[in-house]
Amino acid sequence: MLQIEFELRAEGDELPDAFLDASELEMMFAGTRTSLGDSLRRKFAAVKCGEHGSPPKFTISGAYDRATEQMDLQYHVDTCCQAFLLRVMQILNQRV
């Protein structure tokens, strides 16, 4: 089964006229989890290492900067071997 972990957080001081309040920020995080999770599950539902039979594991880290009101997302991919990592990255980078 595909494992996807999310580590989303807000950083910095909130602006007086902030674009997102706390509940809207949580809604954005929830939408991000749903959207990215669904996309990864679609792309990798049947993808396993041919040699080891293991699926990839994903950790999505995100930091919403309250001062700039921008979100930075990073993907971390764990695989059983380097050859499978290359295959996963190829699939991840495909435009569908």
Secondary structure in CASP SS format (residue, H / E / C, confidence):
PFRMAT SS
TARGET T0000
AUTHOR 0000-0000-0000
METHOD secondary structure of the structure
MODEL  1
M C 1.00
L C 1.00
Q E 1.00
I E 1.00
E E 1.00
F E 1.00
E E 1.00
L E 1.00
R E 1.00
A E 1.00
E E 1.00
G C 1.00
D C 1.00
E C 1.00
L C 1.00
P C 1.00
D C 1.00
A C 1.00
F C 1.00
L C 1.00
D C 1.00
A H 1.00
S H 1.00
E H 1.00
L H 1.00
E H 1.00
M H 1.00
M H 1.00
F H 1.00
A H 1.00
G H 1.00
T H 1.00
R H 1.00
T H 1.00
S H 1.00
L H 1.00
G H 1.00
D H 1.00
S H 1.00
L H 1.00
R H 1.00
R H 1.00
K H 1.00
F H 1.00
A C 1.00
A C 1.00
V C 1.00
K C 1.00
C C 1.00
G C 1.00
E C 1.00
H C 1.00
G C 1.00
S C 1.00
P C 1.00
P C 1.00
K E 1.00
F E 1.00
T E 1.00
I E 1.00
S E 1.00
G E 1.00
A E 1.00
Y E 1.00
D E 1.00
R C 1.00
A C 1.00
T C 1.00
E C 1.00
Q E 1.00
M E 1.00
D E 1.00
L E 1.00
Q E 1.00
Y E 1.00
H E 1.00
V E 1.00
D E 1.00
T C 1.00
C C 1.00
C C 1.00
Q H 1.00
A H 1.00
F H 1.00
L H 1.00
L H 1.00
R H 1.00
V H 1.00
M H 1.00
Q H 1.00
I H 1.00
L H 1.00
N H 1.00
Q C 1.00
R C 1.00
V C 1.00
END
